[in-house]
């Protein structure tokens, strides 16, 4: 029985885990702030996902935690649910965490049904367009906090939404009355009484929610960018720019020390040491993380139903993100990961992280590479990374709460720049138009519309284009001839002359599936009237789906009705199984007309010729 832990490499795992944990700290805080749930959510996610994904996962050296793609999709979920709860984060939190928990459970399910090995079939243009869109989203949305602009604190901007806010509050009053069985037309005084109780604070709060919603996402950030540039807080901008310069500049000096950590310590030290009037991040709670039991006590199916597909997207995205990192780890360590076990581990980590209020994560490439380079060799390294972050939370939580928000915005800007797929962008002039179009569609739709739907649309387009291409290739390669020596296969060249007019040969090359049935159905129309024996050569047809099966059945029925004799030559295992399942063999084509090779086929024709 294989040991659960191997302590032979403990020293390397210790150094690897500590180093990876240090790298993860600033990113976890930054992703938490970016998600909308605050730095503690990012830290909790990093702690629990790192520990449990390593413990139960299938990649020994993988370091997991919040990543840019997972955070970008989480932002969509969080913003949508908070808006549905009238901007109240505390009331929306149970529903948000329930969606994250559901996503983790879905990942476990994906691993249990063995889907891990199929993730590799997602087309590169879809992944490329998505990753570049993630970079654009992070980059543009972090411009606002990097210049110190927060839309809901801009009183002039918020004032624009007061009429709309009043309408929403009144509409909520009418809905409440309808729920209580109060008919407005019969008891209009009750409506007036409740409307008079609306306070300016309520209107302001709703207006701020609307302002935040209006400025969210790429389109929202671009809309308010002119106002942001007119209201720059120069100290915040200097802190963000200083962070960016240190991150890129320190890498030129050495890669042994994480430049993001250096930037975080230096810029935070300057801000705190000189007692600058900067904006700190939200306070990080001290003490051990506690489970959020409101996930169970306040569970409402209606609140998460609209996000089922989003939860599935999070699960699939986390699977792709993690397994791609696993491949990188395999290449570096010359090992082989277990994809389905890795999905189960990631799902367990994300499920437990959600229960404790953390944002979801996945295998993180940079942190995994750092771990391997520092000596990490077993799952202990990932677990140590999570434990280190927990120690930092318990010991340094109050100090971490003093980190400037602009510093984390600067870190995220560099993450956004780094996550873009420059390899795919550079290849645009050289790649086929279909590949480029898929990438651009996913990129544009992800950036300005919806990440979830964009990926789905990209996959559908890619699948349709792939099926059309395969269908076209199959049609081009398939030949229909009656002894044209220029197209004949080698064993057909010396066919006796007396058979030339009587025999028609059909070659099937490649799969017969729903994308390639149309050309096959034209077979009957192309057979010359002199041909009485039809030979269908199937030795190069590896696969047949249900559409191809029924297309062949229709063609065979037509041929038999015309009095033709049909011979099926060299049928491979899968197509023969399909033909036998619906009794084409032997009901339509007797077994003696199923022939192993072309030579035997000619002998059969000579023996049965009238």
C-alpha positions, 0 to 999 in steps of 0.5 A: 500500500502506497504511503499517504505522505513521504517525509523523505523530501520534507526539507524541500517540501518545507522550503517549497511550501513556505516560498509558495505561501509567501508568493501567494500572500499578496495575490490572495489579498489582491484577488479577495479585494478584486472579487468584491468580498474583501481581502479576508475572502481571498486569504481564506480561499488560499488557505483552504484550497491550497491545503485540501487540494494538495491533501486530496489532489492528484498532482504532488507539487501543485499549489492551489489558490485564487487565480485570475480567471477564477476571480474574474468569474467570481466577480460576475457571480458576486456582483449579480447576487449583491445587486439582487440583494439591494447592495447588501453584502452581508445578506447576499453572502450566504447565496454567494458562498452557496454558489461557490460550494455548488461549484466545488461539489460539481468539480468533485462530480466531474472527477468522479465521472472521469471527466478530467481526461476530456478537458484537454479537448477544449480548443486553444482559441477558446482558452486564448480568447478567454485568458486575454479577456480576463487580463483586459477585465482585471486591467481596466477594472483596477484602473479606478482604484489605482487612481483612488476613484470609487464610484459610490463615493462620488456624490455627483455621480451617485446623485444621478441615480436618485430618481431610479433609486426612489422608483426601485424602493417604491416598487419594492413596497408594492411587491411587499404589499402584494406579498401581504395580500394588500390591494393597492387600489383598495388601501392606497393609504397604506402605500402612502404611509410606507412611502412617507417612511422612506428616508434619505439614507435609504435612497442614498444607499440604493443610489450608491448600489446603482452607481457601483453597478453602473461602473462595474465591468469593462463597459462600466469602467470605461464609462466612468473613466473620464470622471476618474481621470478628473478626480485623481487622488495623486497619492493613490496613483503614486502608490499604485505606480510605485508597486508596478515599477517595483514588480517589473524592476525587481525581476531584473535584479533577481527572481529568487525573491518574489517581486510582488512581495517586495512591492507589497512590503516596500510600498506599504512600509512607505505609506505606513512609515510616513503616516500618509493619508492613504486608503487602506484595504478592508479590515481582516478579521483576527482569529481562526476562520469560522464556518458560515452556517448561514449557507445552510440556515438561509439556503434558498433554491430560488436565490442560486437557480439563476447561477447554476450554469455559472457554478458549472462554468466555475467548476469547468474553468477551475478544472482547466486551470488546474489541469493545465498547471498539472501538465506544467508540473509534470514537464518540470518534475518528469512525473504524471498527474492523475487528472480525475483525482486532481479534480476531486481534490480541487473540488474538496478544497473549493467546497471547504473554502466556500463554507469558511467564506473563501473565494474559489481557486485552482492550480496556480502555475506561478506558485507551482513553479516556485514550489518546484524550484524551491525543492517541493516534491510531494503534496506536503508542500501545498499543505505547508503553503496553506498552513503558512498563510493561516499562521500569517492570518493569525499573527499579522492580520491587524498589520495586513489590514493597513495595506494600501488598497492602491498597492493591491490595485497595482499588483492586480494590474501586473497580474492582468498584463501577465495573464493575457495570451500574447502567444495567441495574439501574436499568431493572429496574422498567421492562423486560419481565419476560423481559429482567429474568429473564434478567439476574437468572438470569445475575447470580445464577448467575455470582455464586454458582455458575459464570461460564462456565455462567451465561453459557451458560444465559443465552444459551440462555434468551435465545435460547429466549425470542427464538424464542418471541417471534418465533414468537408475533409471526409467528403473530399477524401471519399471517392465515387467511381466506376473503375476510373484507373486514375482514382482506383486503389492499388488492388482495383487496377487489374479488375477484369474488363467484363466487370467494368460496366457491371460494378460500381465502387464506393470508397468511404474514407474517414468517419461517417457522422452527422457532419458528413452524411449529405455526400453519402446520401447522394450515392444512389443518384450517381450510380450509372444505370449499367451497374448492378453490383455496388461495392462499398469499401469500408476499411478506412471508415473507423467510426460511424455515429447514429446519423451516419448509421441511418443515412447508410440504412436509407441508401441501402434500402434505396439500392435494394429496391432498385434491384442492386446487389450490395457488398460491404467490404472490410467493415471495421469493428465499431461500424459493424457493431452499429450495423448489427445493432439495428439489424442492417446486418443480416436483414438488409445485407446478408452475412455472405455479402459481408466480405473481408477483402477486395480480392474475395469480393471479386471472387464472390462477384464472379461466382454469383454473376448471372 
